[in-house]
């Protein structure tokens, strides 16, 4: 398959995958409401839990959310509608109920039993100043009755906690102007979303050259949906000129998309096993709080959370993700992650050798995605400060530098160095 045909095929797959229907904003028949998992789509992190609820909001009503801060690294709420992402709030910005404390604040007791909070969602737009605490706005000021879509995110649930929720789902209810409960949303269902698998490859399919990816891999900062898919144009076959022109043009469009979390910054790269069936990546690991084993008090670091995932370009599904605490880090603060198809995994791509591993497809189209969450303002080399198409220069040691190896044996020849 030549380069043009490869690009055309990938573009068709991507366009199909992105036909995501947003819930209508106007309120018709009275639907049920309850939490359900978002599912494996839009390049998720499999160590995160994404819950969604669509709440009918009638004239004169507000939405009330009552919950317990989860046992996790991070939590947040975001409102979404036909125009995309809307109002949002994350954990440290939420004031706890009287008599409770917020376990996400630096130095707080993460294991406190008094950890309740309450939020409200009001119709209309947020005031320019004087916003009430713990209040979000639906943005539908011109529509008296409408549906409000709430996304609840929980990242890196503690090992001992309920893995689907970190300690239970919040209660959601609509209340009238007098504070009387008009309706409680109880139709909850679902649990932990599993990872996807790479599709079987037709006979001979793994010999396709494919105009995908560069050698060594080049990482691109996430700006918006259009710019993400310009990476299809960035390959050794096509060179840099077309990609540079198109990505510069698309990056001037509206930011966000693909369900991006406003508290995350991302870089991604496209892999091509035809450059080598094994890829080794090395970079510095940002400092971060340790929470997975229930550590307390809450710590701090250069980022709140870090992860790297392998995802499928055509379907936007995640296959496997490594959170920061699952990656062996050397004394100098650096790590190595090996990426390969399971059957090509080198024997020394193991924790015993101080190496983490992620799966890769056997044909072009695997996406590697790296996250920085809530980076400290002083972390100059974080993704948020990276310059598009100059990421390696601005991220320094925190930019993953990769080397393709012909096969597992070639990587195994590098030996095994314990942590």
MOKAHU-V417011 format. One record per pair of residues at least 6 apart in sequence whose C-alpha atoms are under 6 Angstrom apart, sorted by the first residue. I is the first residue (numbers start at 1). J is the second residue. Records with the same first field share a line. If there is no record, write none. Layout:
I=J  J
This chain:
3=211
6=210
13=314
14=314
17=315
22=82
25=146  147
26=146
27=145  146  147
33=55  185  187
34=53  185  186  187  188
35=52  53  188
36=51  52  188  189  190
37=50  51  190
38=50  51  52
39=193
40=317
41=316  317
42=258  316
43=316  317  318
44=318
46=321
47=156
48=154  155  156
49=153  154
50=152  153
51=151  152
52=150  151
53=149  150
54=148  149
55=147  148
56=147
57=145  146  147
58=145
59=144  145
60=176
61=175  176
62=121  122  174  175
63=120  121  173  174
64=119  120  172  173
65=118  119  171  172
66=118  170  171
67=116  117  170
68=115  116
69=115
70=166  167
71=157  158  166
72=156  157  158
73=155  156
74=154  155
75=90  91  153  154
76=89  90  91  152  153
77=88  89  151  152
78=87  88  150  151
79=86  87  149  150
80=86  149
92=104  105
94=134
96=102  116  117
97=116  117
100=114  115  116
101=115
103=109  110
106=298  299
107=297  298
108=297  298
109=296  297
110=296  297  298
119=134  135
120=135
121=135  136  137
122=137
123=137  138
124=137  138  139  140  141
125=137  139
126=137
157=166
158=292  293  294
159=292  293
164=191  192
172=184  185
173=183  184  185
174=181  182  183
175=181  182
195=318  319
196=318  319
197=319
198=361
206=362  363
211=235  237
212=235
213=235  270  271  272
214=235  236
216=402  403
218=269
219=267  268  269
220=267  268
221=266  267  388
222=266  267
223=255
224=255  256  257
225=257
226=250
227=247  250  251
230=247
233=243
234=243
263=373  374
264=372  373
265=371  372  383  384
266=370  371
267=369  370
268=368  369
269=367  368
270=366  367
271=366
272=364
276=404  405  406
277=406  407
278=339  340  404  405  407
279=338  339  403  404
280=337  338  402  403
281=336  337  400  401  402
282=335  336  400  401
283=334  335  397  398  399  400
284=333  334  397  398
285=333  334
286=302
287=301  302
288=300  301  302  303  304
289=299  300  301
302=375  376  379
303=373  374  375  376
304=373  374
305=373
306=324  371  372
307=322  323  324  370  371
308=321  322  369  370
309=320  321  368  369
310=319  320  367  368
311=317  318  319  366  367
312=366  367
313=365  367
327=356
328=354
329=335
330=419
336=355
337=355  356  357
338=357
339=357  358  359  360
340=359  360
341=359  360  361
344=408
346=408  412
348=412  416
349=355
350=356
352=418
353=416  417  418
354=418  419
381=395
386=394
392=399
